[in-house]
């Protein structure tokens, strides 16, 4: 089996310098992640592997592999191979893993990677009543931060008589990403995705439950690869059907990463992602009269002026501030909570002083 068909390039090893006298092994790609066992594909075909304890559990710094990762393995033809190194990633999705407590605050934040080495991310939103612009904004921020290219996929076009408003709303926040309306049932719009569906390319899917991910995967594959669950009538939502992280190779040569951890992604260090997804907002930052402008009551504020003139919408600004706040919370949850508690104390103190002054005046 040729690992190049799975997106691997032999130059990766020489460029990263991972092969030394101390490190050997052959390259493989992780196709599935179970509790302590990994599905792999390498030059010898499909196999299974386990982590080498001394490297991954012995206090080393090696990153745990996940779906889509390229790794080095000591191949074993008669049993599980041994995974000895995780190769550098060109893109990744990670979620926060908080651990350790001090005085009620989480003091240690770890990064858990749930998908790696994908070229595009299909940011999926349904054209039914579950369409949510702010959720799409959040996903776009995460994708830009991941290192991949986002593509907005508006699903279930067959269920909407007129979705022009949703198209306009998506394009307004797209920040350079393509926007496509499709129907996995009728096949409408699937041909517009051909630029992304190329052999050796890997695509990750990001969207809420019931958005039609499984139906789209099956439509793109031309066969039933994933179970499709019915959605709830009250909120047009559904359940995620994925039980483990996996990379699926389609007959076309396109690879798809599917993982249950994608729905739990936090705003892990998304400063770059915010800059890409909210370039229209950040263009006004740094143009205020005061360098430390909070964009609230200060005079000659470029942000407030843009909002007043209609160049920047209040909703867009609010989304930016909310996502930045969430990113700060994820980056240092303890510090964020301490700052929040301090603000509450100051407000309580100010309120108490105001009440005392009011009582004296009477």
N, C-alpha and C positions, 0 to 999 in steps of 0.2 A: 504494500500500500504506500502511495506517495503522500507524505505529510504536507507537501506543497498544496495539494488539493484542499487541505484543511487550513490554508492561510499561512502556513509556516514558510519562512525564507531562510535558507541556510546561512545567509549573511548575518542573521540575527546573532548567531553564536560568536562570530568573529568580532562583530561591532561591539558587543557587550563584554567581550573578554571573559566569559564565564568558564570556558574550558581551560583548565590548567592541569598541571601534573597531579594535583590533589583531587580534582573533580573530573570524573569521566561520565559515562552513561550516554544514552541516545535520547534525542528529543521525542516528546510525545505531547498530545493535546488532551486535556481533561474534557471528557464528554458527559460525565455524570458524577455527582457528589452524593454519596450516601453517608451514613454516620462515621464510619472509620475506613471506608473503602471507596475507591475512585474508579470510575470507568475511564479507560484510556484508549487512544488510537495512536499507533506508531508504525514504523516501516514493516513490522511483522503482522499488522492487522489490529483487531480489537483485543483488548486484554483488560485485566484489573490490576490495581496497584494499591499499596499501602505506604504511608509515610515512614521514612527511616527515623526511628525514635530518637536516636542520638543527635540528629540534625534538627528535627522539628519540635521535639519535646525536651531536649536536653539543655535548655537555657540558651539556645541559639537565636539568631535573628532572622532565620529563614521564614518568609511569609507563607502561610497556609494556602495551598492552591484552591481554586474554585472553578466553576464551569467556564470554559473558554481559555483557561490558562495553558501556557506552554511550559512543560517541565522537562527535567532530565531524569531518566529512570535507568536502573539496573534491570534489564529485561530478564524475565524468567519464563521460559517456554512451558514449564510444568506446574506453574502456580502463580500466585500474585507477584507482580513485579515490585521493585522497591523505588519509591519516589525520593530522589536525593536533592533536588533543587527546583525552585520556582523561578522561571525566567522573567526578566523585566517585562512589564505590561505597557502597551501603547494606549490603553483606555481601561477604565474600570468603574464599577458602581460599588459603593460601600455604604454600610449603615453603621450607626453608632452603637457601641456595646459598652454601656456604662457599668463600671464596677468599682467597688471600694466606697466607703462612706465615712464622712467625718462631720460631726455636729449636724447631722441631717442632710448634708450636701454630698452629692456625688463628686469625688475628687479625682477619679481616673476615667478617662474616656479612651476607649480602644476602637480601632477601625476594623470592621469585619467586611472583607470584600466578598460580594455575592455574585459578581459576573465580571469577566475580563476579556480584553482583546476583541472588542466588537467595533465595526466600522460605522454603522448607522444605528440609531435608536428610533424606532417607530413610536412616537408619542401619540397614544390613541385616546380619542374622545368620541363618545357616541353622539349621534345627531338626534337622539331622542331626548327626553326631558332631563336626562342626567348630564347634559352638556354643561361644563363648568370652566369658564375662562381662567379663573384664578388657579385652578388645579393645573391647567395646561401651562400657565406661566411658571408654576413651581417646577413642573417636570422639565420644561425647557432649560431652566437654570441648572438643574441637576445634570442634564445631558451635556450642556456646554462645559460644565466642570469636569465631566468624565473623560473628555478628550475625544469624543466621537461627534458625529454630525447628526443633529436632530431632524426628523421628518414628521410633520403633523399629519396624522391619519384620522380623518373623520369617518367613523364607521356607521353602518346601518342606514345608508342613504336611501334604501328602499322603504324605510319607515317614515321618511319625512317628505311631505309634499313640497315644501319650500324651505331650503336650508341656506339661502343666500345670506341671511343675517349671521348665521354661525360661521360661514366662510369669511365674511368681512371681519368678524371679531377675531378669528384665528389669524388671519393675515396681518391684522393690526399689531399683534404681539409676536409674530413669527420670528422677528429679528434675523431674517435671512434664511430661515428654514422653509422648505417646501411644504405646501398645504395641499392635501389630496382628499377628496370625498370618494368613498368606495362602498361597495356592498358585497359582502362575502357570499350572499345568497344568490344574487343575480349576476355577479361578476362585474358589475358596473365599476369603472374607474381602476380596476386592477392593472390594466395595461399602462396606466400612467406611472406605475411603480417600477417599470422595467429598468430605469437608470440605476436603481439601488440593488435590484435582484440579479447580481452578477455572480458567476462561479468564484469561489474562494473568498467571498465577502461574508461577513458575519453581522447579523442583525439582532439587536435586543429589542424586546417589547416592554413598554412602560405605559400602564393605564390602570384605572380602577376596575374592580370586579364587575362583570356583566357588560364590559365594553365591546366584547366580541373578538377577543384575542384568539381563542381557540378556533373559532369559525374562520378567521382570516388565515391562520396558519394552515388549516386544512384546505382552504381554497387555493393558497399559494402552492401547497404541496401537490394538489390534485388527488389527494387521498386523505382518509381519516386517520390522522396521527394523534389528535388530541380529543378528549371527551368534551362535549359541549353541554354545559348545564343550562337549565332554564333560568331566566331572570325573574325577579319578583315584580309583580305588577304594581305594587305601591310606590316603589322608588326606582324602578328600572335597573336595579343592581343585581348582582349574582354572586356566586362563590368562585374562588380560584380553584382550579382543578389540579394544579401542579403540586406534587408532594415532595419532589426533590429537584435540585438544580441539575439542569441537563443542557447539552448542546446537541441539536438535531440537524443532521445533514439531509437536505432535500435532494430529490433526484436531479434537480437542476444544477446542483453544486453549490447552492446557497445554504448557509448555515444559520440556524436560529437558536438563540439562547433563551431558555425559559427557566425562570426561577421563582419560587414562592417568596423569597426575600425581597424582591423588587418592590412589593407593596409596602414594605416597612422602611424604605430608604429615608434617612434623615438628611438635614442640610449640613453635611459634613464638609467644612472648609470650602464654601462655594463662592469665594471672592471673585475668582475668574469667571465662574458661571454667571454671577450677577452682572458683571461687566459686559458679557456677551449678550445675555438675554434682555438686559435693560440699558442698552447703549443709548436709546432715545432719552432715558432719564438721566444717566450719568453725564451726558454732554453739558448739563447745566451746573454740575457740581464744580466748585472751584472758581465760579464766575461771580460769586456774591461779593459785596463790599467788604465783609469781614471774613477772614480766612477760617474762623471757628464758627461760622454761621450754623445755627441749628435749624434754619428754615422754618421758623415758627413766628416770632414777633419782631425779628431784626429788620431794620430798614435796608432797602436796596438788595433784597434777596432775589437772586436770579431764578430760583425754583418757584417762589411765590409769584413772580412776574410772569413766568411761563404758564403757570396754572391760570392766572387771571386773564391772560390773553387767549387762552384756549390752545396754545401750542402743546401743552402737557395736560393730560386729564388728571383730575384728582384721584380717580380710581387707580390709575396706573402708578401714581406716586405712592398711594397707600399700599399697593401690592409690593412695591419695591421696599418700603420701610418695613412691612411685615416680614418679608422674606429675609431681609438683613437682620432683623431682630431674631428670627428663628435660627439663622446661621450663627449668630453670636451665642445663642443659647446652646447650640450643639457643640460649638468650639470649646466653650468653657461653662458648663452648666452650673458649677459651683459659684463661679464669679458672677454669673448672670443673676442667680438667685440672691446672692448677697447684695448686689446692687439694687435689685428690686425691693428687698427687705428694707434697705437703707432709705430708699425713696419713700416707702410707706411710712417709715418712722418720721421722716422729715415732714411729710404731709400731715401726719397726726399731730406732730408738735406745732406746726403752723396753724392747724385748725383749732387746737386747744388755746393757743395764744390769741387768736382772733376772737374766740368766745369770751376769754377773760377780759379783753379790751372792750368788747361789746357790753359786758356786764358792768364795767367801771363807768362807762358813759351813761348808763341808766341811773 
